[in-house]
Amino acid sequence: YGEILRSSQNFQLKSLISNGDFEIHGNDGGAAIRAFALDMSEAGAATFNDKVILGASKVIEFGDAGETISGDGTNITIASSNNVIFDAAQDILLDSGNGAFYFNDDGSTIGSFLNSSSNFVLKSMVSDKDLIFKGNDGGSEVTALTLDMSEAGRAKFNSSIAIGSSAISNHGAGDL
């Protein structure tokens, strides 16, 4: 069924049965369990019966070390030499206990989404940098709206503004 051998400087456990799994079983409080299995019909895919625990500052490395997941006991870091892709068949949920999400570029915070008394706040974090809304108009990229932070958030629309028939705009000194 299997063999144990030493090859060069390596200790080997071999399953000699075609597609025969390698399993580790144990006793959990009187109950027999399969704690771990390597599925040989899936090139050794590992299945754990419960969680996998790594010590602080240990790394899960994928492929050529270009993608890693690590934790220091306080924060978790997902790093990639290219892109990080979140792909879900349904929704992607982001849930922060303090209602804050920050966007960084090389360690510097450039913007955030914040919860302020249940108000959704989109904030430009760099002094005098604008909030810019862009879109696709017939295949061409357009800047639809710029909120100019160097001018206290002055709104600059690329084109006309359409207001409903019964809407009134207050301009401080009078209505339009």
trRosetta pair geometry for C-beta under 8 A, 3 or more apart (Angstrom, degrees):
i j d omega theta_ij theta_ji phi_ij phi_ji
1 15 7.3 -39 160 -147 70 66
1 16 6.2 158 162 46 18 99
1 17 6.0 -11 -147 -35 66 110
1 20 7.3 -143 -165 161 81 165
2 13 6.8 9 174 180 126 77
2 14 5.7 170 -158 89 77 58
2 15 5.1 -38 -99 -107 105 44
2 16 5.6 -173 -93 1 38 87
2 17 7.7 -49 -60 -4 77 89
2 20 7.9 -135 -68 107 98 138
3 13 8.0 176 89 -153 42 42
3 14 5.0 -4 55 56 81 108
3 16 6.5 59 -5 -42 94 118
4 11 7.7 -7 -172 -176 89 86
4 12 7.1 165 -154 88 45 58
4 13 5.8 -14 -105 -104 76 66
4 14 7.7 -173 -79 20 30 77
5 11 8.0 172 95 -155 35 48
5 12 5.2 -13 66 61 77 104
5 14 7.1 -1 20 -1 104 117
6 10 7.0 161 -158 84 56 47
6 11 5.8 -28 -104 -102 74 58
6 12 7.2 166 -98 16 22 83
7 10 5.1 -17 67 64 83 100
7 12 5.5 26 6 -13 111 130
13 22 6.8 106 116 -138 118 135
15 20 4.5 -152 168 89 125 104
15 21 7.1 -166 -108 103 170 11
15 22 5.3 -135 -39 -68 126 87
15 40 5.9 -119 74 -55 139 152
16 20 7.4 7 67 40 37 139
17 20 2.9 65 80 -30 111 142
18 40 7.9 -167 174 119 33 129
19 40 5.2 174 -146 95 32 100
19 41 3.9 37 -145 -73 105 93
20 40 5.9 16 64 36 39 144
21 37 5.2 3 171 -171 131 106
21 38 6.2 163 -163 78 76 53
21 39 5.4 -29 -108 -109 107 46
21 40 5.7 -159 -91 3 43 89
21 41 7.7 -50 -66 3 83 87
22 37 6.9 152 81 -157 52 55
22 38 4.3 5 54 48 102 108
22 40 6.9 94 -11 -47 83 104
23 34 5.6 -47 -167 -149 120 108
23 36 7.0 160 -155 89 51 56
23 37 4.6 -10 -104 -105 80 86
23 38 7.8 -146 -67 26 44 64
24 34 7.4 116 77 -166 47 61
24 35 5.1 -51 100 63 96 103
24 36 4.4 15 43 54 111 99
24 37 7.5 -151 23 -70 66 48
25 32 6.6 2 -180 -174 114 90
25 33 6.7 167 -156 88 68 45
25 34 5.4 -43 -99 -103 79 56
25 35 6.6 152 -123 5 21 85
26 32 7.8 167 91 -150 31 52
26 33 5.7 -19 65 63 75 92
26 35 5.0 30 13 -33 113 127
27 30 6.7 22 -179 -88 100 12
27 31 7.1 144 -160 67 58 35
27 32 6.3 -33 -102 -96 66 52
27 33 7.4 150 -106 18 16 85
28 31 5.1 -32 69 65 84 92
28 33 4.8 27 -1 -7 118 135
33 49 5.7 79 170 -155 116 171
34 37 6.1 13 161 -47 120 110
34 49 6.0 155 90 -70 62 122
35 48 7.3 -18 162 -153 60 67
35 49 5.1 -89 -136 11 34 126
35 50 7.8 -42 -146 16 71 92
36 46 7.1 -22 -166 -164 92 94
36 47 7.2 156 -156 84 45 56
36 48 5.7 -11 -105 -110 77 64
36 49 6.9 -91 -57 -7 45 88
37 46 7.3 154 83 -153 49 48
37 47 4.8 -7 58 57 96 101
38 44 4.8 -17 -175 -151 108 69
38 45 7.2 148 -157 68 55 35
38 46 5.8 -24 -100 -95 69 67
38 47 8.0 -176 -80 20 25 73
39 42 4.2 27 104 33 117 108
39 44 6.9 146 64 -141 53 10
39 45 4.6 -16 49 58 110 90
39 46 7.8 -154 9 -71 81 19
39 47 6.6 58 -29 -10 107 111
40 43 7.7 49 -160 -83 38 11
40 44 6.4 24 -101 -71 50 56
42 45 3.8 -28 111 4 125 119
48 51 7.3 -41 119 110 135 7
48 52 5.5 155 4 -63 171 92
54 58 4.0 -133 169 77 114 133
54 60 7.2 -135 -42 -51 159 88
54 71 7.3 125 80 44 112 106
55 58 5.0 95 62 -24 71 123
56 71 6.8 -90 -132 110 57 80
56 72 5.6 47 -171 -169 96 38
56 73 3.9 -11 -112 -45 125 104
57 70 6.9 17 -151 -179 36 113
57 71 7.6 -98 -58 91 27 46
57 72 5.3 40 -72 -116 74 69
57 73 7.6 -26 -28 -15 74 93
58 70 6.9 -167 93 -137 34 84
58 71 7.7 -6 53 51 67 76
59 68 5.1 -21 -169 -164 112 122
59 69 7.2 146 -159 74 62 43
59 70 4.4 -30 -103 -87 76 106
60 68 6.5 149 77 -159 55 63
60 69 4.5 -4 53 56 109 95
60 70 7.3 -168 21 -71 66 55
61 65 5.1 -21 -159 -104 122 67
61 67 7.5 128 -161 83 50 58
61 68 5.3 -19 -103 -103 63 91
62 65 7.9 148 60 -88 45 20
62 66 7.5 -66 82 63 85 69
62 67 4.1 -24 56 79 118 107
62 68 7.0 -161 14 -77 80 41
63 66 6.2 -29 86 34 115 96
63 67 6.4 58 35 30 106 102
65 68 6.7 9 -161 -57 61 109
66 80 6.6 36 144 -161 80 57
66 81 3.6 -71 -160 13 97 125
66 82 6.9 32 158 -6 125 90
67 79 7.0 176 -146 94 41 59
67 80 4.8 7 -107 -110 84 78
67 81 7.0 -98 -56 10 61 79
68 77 7.7 18 104 105 95 94
68 78 7.6 -179 93 -150 50 41
68 79 5.0 1 56 56 89 100
69 76 6.9 -2 -173 -177 89 101
69 77 7.2 169 -152 87 44 53
69 78 5.3 -9 -104 -104 81 72
69 79 7.8 -179 -79 21 34 69
70 76 7.3 169 90 -154 38 57
70 77 5.2 -10 61 57 85 98
70 79 7.5 -2 14 5 102 111
71 74 7.9 170 -178 46 82 37
71 75 6.8 -167 -143 96 67 40
71 76 4.5 -25 -94 -101 96 72
71 77 7.2 174 -81 16 44 70
72 75 5.8 15 37 50 102 77
72 77 8.0 41 -15 -6 96 108
78 84 5.9 95 124 -125 119 139
80 83 6.2 -45 115 78 147 18
80 84 5.0 174 5 -64 138 78
86 92 5.3 80 138 -126 129 144
88 91 6.5 -33 106 83 141 22
88 92 5.1 163 14 -69 136 80
94 101 6.4 39 143 -90 141 139
96 99 5.7 172 87 -68 102 13
96 100 5.7 -117 128 49 151 48
96 101 6.0 -166 -22 -62 147 77
98 115 7.8 -175 143 46 48 109
99 114 6.4 71 126 -169 91 52
99 115 2.8 -60 171 26 141 123
100 112 6.3 -15 -165 -172 87 124
100 113 7.4 160 -153 85 40 58
100 114 5.2 5 -110 -113 78 77
100 115 7.1 -107 -58 20 57 79
101 112 6.3 155 83 -158 52 70
101 113 4.4 6 54 51 107 99
101 114 7.7 -150 31 -68 63 46
102 109 5.1 -49 -173 -129 120 113
102 111 7.5 157 -157 90 54 43
102 112 4.8 -25 -104 -101 62 96
102 125 7.8 27 -144 -39 94 156
103 109 7.0 105 73 -154 48 65
103 110 5.6 -59 101 61 95 87
103 111 4.5 1 47 63 119 87
103 112 6.7 -158 12 -76 78 43
104 107 5.9 -3 176 -127 127 7
104 108 6.2 145 -156 69 81 31
104 109 5.3 -48 -94 -89 79 52
104 110 6.8 133 -125 5 27 82
105 108 5.8 -28 64 62 74 88
105 110 5.3 29 2 -21 108 131
108 126 7.9 51 149 -84 115 110
109 112 6.9 9 -178 -53 117 102
109 125 4.9 -41 125 103 96 162
110 124 7.5 -35 162 -155 66 65
110 125 5.7 166 175 50 15 103
110 126 5.5 -15 -138 -26 67 115
110 129 7.4 -63 -164 99 88 161
111 122 7.5 -2 -177 -177 112 74
111 123 6.3 164 -158 89 66 57
111 124 5.6 -34 -103 -113 92 44
111 125 5.5 -159 -83 0 28 95
111 126 7.9 -49 -56 -2 68 87
112 121 7.7 13 104 106 92 95
112 122 7.8 174 90 -152 49 38
112 123 4.9 -8 59 59 89 105
112 125 6.0 74 -8 -53 98 118
113 120 7.1 -22 -167 -169 94 85
113 121 7.1 144 -163 80 44 58
113 122 6.1 -16 -105 -100 69 63
113 123 7.8 174 -86 19 22 81
114 120 7.9 141 76 -163 48 40
114 121 4.2 -24 65 66 95 112
114 123 6.1 16 3 -3 118 125
115 118 6.6 1 -168 -95 97 26
115 119 7.4 135 -162 63 48 46
115 120 7.0 -25 -103 -100 59 50
115 121 7.3 -171 -79 17 11 94
116 119 4.8 -32 73 61 85 100
116 121 5.0 47 2 -26 116 132
122 131 6.6 94 123 -128 114 142
124 129 5.1 -152 173 90 127 90
124 130 6.6 -151 -91 135 167 9
124 131 5.3 -135 -43 -59 118 82
124 147 8.0 -174 -12 88 132 109
124 149 5.6 -117 73 -53 140 150
125 129 8.0 -6 62 55 42 124
126 129 4.0 35 82 6 104 137
127 149 7.8 -166 -179 124 34 128
128 149 5.5 178 -141 97 27 99
128 150 4.0 43 -148 -79 97 92
129 149 6.0 12 67 42 33 138
130 146 5.3 0 172 -171 144 95
130 147 5.9 159 -164 76 83 55
130 148 5.3 -31 -106 -109 114 43
130 149 5.5 -163 -92 2 48 89
130 150 7.7 -54 -64 1 87 86
131 146 7.4 154 81 -158 52 48
131 147 4.2 5 55 48 100 112
131 149 7.2 95 -8 -45 77 104
132 143 6.0 -49 -169 -142 106 108
132 145 7.5 168 -154 91 43 55
132 146 5.2 -7 -109 -109 77 79
132 147 7.7 -141 -67 27 39 68
133 143 7.3 110 76 -165 52 62
133 144 4.9 -57 105 63 100 101
133 145 4.2 17 44 53 119 93
133 146 7.5 -147 24 -69 72 39
134 141 6.0 5 180 -173 119 97
134 142 6.7 166 -154 85 71 42
134 143 5.4 -42 -98 -102 82 55
134 144 6.6 158 -116 5 24 84
135 141 7.5 163 87 -148 29 57
135 142 5.9 -20 65 60 76 89
135 144 5.3 32 11 -32 111 125
136 139 6.8 25 -178 -87 100 12
136 140 7.2 142 -157 67 59 32
136 141 6.3 -38 -100 -95 61 54
136 142 7.5 141 -115 17 13 84
137 140 5.5 -34 70 67 81 86
137 141 7.9 100 22 -147 79 8
137 142 4.6 23 2 -7 123 132
142 158 6.0 156 169 124 107 171
143 146 6.2 16 163 -49 122 100
143 158 5.6 147 90 -68 69 129
144 157 7.2 -23 163 -148 59 70
144 158 5.5 -97 -134 15 28 121
144 159 7.7 -46 -142 19 66 95
145 155 6.4 -26 -163 -161 103 92
145 156 7.1 145 -159 77 51 53
145 157 5.6 -19 -103 -105 78 63
145 158 7.1 -101 -61 -8 40 87
146 155 7.6 147 79 -156 49 44
146 156 4.5 -13 60 59 97 105
147 153 5.1 -13 -180 -156 102 70
147 154 7.4 155 -158 72 51 35
147 155 5.8 -21 -102 -97 70 65
147 156 7.8 -174 -80 20 24 74
148 151 4.3 23 107 35 116 106
148 153 6.9 142 67 -147 51 11
148 154 4.6 -19 53 59 108 90
148 155 7.8 -160 11 -73 82 15
148 156 6.0 55 -27 -10 113 115
149 152 7.6 50 -160 -84 38 7
149 153 6.1 21 -102 -74 52 57
151 154 3.8 -28 108 5 120 122
157 160 7.4 -26 123 127 135 4
157 161 5.7 156 6 -64 175 95
163 167 4.3 -122 170 75 103 137
163 169 6.6 -87 -110 -43 162 112
164 167 4.5 103 59 -23 82 111
168 175 5.3 -20 -177 -160 111 124
168 176 7.4 150 -167 63 63 57
169 175 6.8 135 75 -160 49 68
169 176 4.7 -19 69 52 103 107
170 175 5.7 -41 -102 -101 60 74
170 176 8.0 -165 -85 12 16 80
171 174 6.2 -9 60 66 98 57
171 175 7.1 149 16 -113 83 22
171 176 5.8 65 -19 -27 121 107
